[in-house]
């Protein structure tokens, strides 16, 4: 039984896109961890692009997984204090 509906996937895309749009690095550019923060955002963006690719192929499960990885990277960046801690859900 396919429990991952089109609506659920669309909601996850919207939440992750919003999180990407509101993710700002709060570490100064001269800080030793600024490159880490850049890597976090880059990785999250790449997973989001992967999710779009999987969606186009009709692979909802892989798209959903990639979205979760993308969101997870952003969430970890916020928890670590590298990204703006504001709400994004």
Secondary structure, DSSP 8 states (H G I E B T S, - for coil): -----HHHHHHHHHHHHHHHHT--B-S-TTSTTHHHHHHHHHHHHHHHHHHHHHHHHT-HHHHHHHHHHHHHHHHHHHHTTSB--S---
